[in-house]
Amino acid sequence: MRIITKELAIKIAEKLNAEIKGRPGAAHDLARVYHKGKRIASFAIRRGSKKDMGHDHVPSDLHIHPHQARLLGQCPMTKEQWLAIMAGKG
């Protein structure tokens, strides 16, 4: 079982108000997260049509544990809570 699916990765990007850029010829779109005008995180979202495709790189790209990434995508964790975790890590 995948921890983070494509569907969940998209929900995380939307929750973090990520700017998603398609890259011509690339197999992934790039989601960039900004806070106060600075990019603070980025992660790739695979373009494949399979909803259960693994995106298990997302937690490390967001500097959080897999469980926290899942909570972020499923709504118990807010963007502000994620930002607080990021601030705590410097």
N, C-alpha and C positions, 0 to 999 in steps of 0.2 A: 504494500500500500504506500502510495506517495504521500508525503507530508504536505507538500505544496503542489497543487495542480495548476494548470494554465488558467483555469477559471478563477481560482483563489488568487493567483498572481495578479490578474487583471483587477480583481476587487481591491487588493492591497494598493495597487497603483492609483485607482480611483479615490480611495480613502485618503491617500497621502497627497492628492492633487498633483500627481506626477505628470510631467510633460512627456508624452510618448511620441517618439520619433521613429518612423520607418526608415530603414536604410536600404536603398536599392541593391538588390542582389544578395542581401544578407538573409540568413535564416531566422534572425531575431529582430524584434523591435527593441529599442532602448527606452526604458522608463527612467526619467531623471526627476529627483525630488529636490525642491528648492525651499529654503527657509530664509526669510529676510534678504532675498536676492542672491543667496549663495547656494550652490549645489552642495547638498550634504550627503546624498546617496544616489546610486543608480543601479539598475539591474535589468537584465535581459528577459524578454518575454518571447518564447518560441512562437513562430507563426503557424506551426502545424495545426491541422484540423482536429487532432485528438485532444479532447478535454482533459484526459487523465495523464497527459504528458508531464513528466517530472520537471519541477522547477525548484528542486531542493537547494539550489544555490542562493535563492532569495533571502533566507534568514541571515546567512553570512554577509551578503551584500548590504543588508540593512543593519548589520551589527547587533542582531538580537538572536535569541534562542529559537529553534524551530517551533516550540510551543507558543512563544510570543508572536511569531509571524502568523501562525494559524489563528490566534486570537484577534490579531489585527485584521485579517481578512474576513473573519466571521463576526466581527462587530463588537465583542466585549472590550477590546482595546481601542482607544481613540487616537487620533493623530497627536493630540497634545500629550497623551501618556507616552507615546513612542518618542516624541521630542524630548520629554523629560528623561527617558532612558538614554537617549543620545547625549544629552547635556551632561548626565552623570558620568558618561564615558569619555567626556572631553571632546 
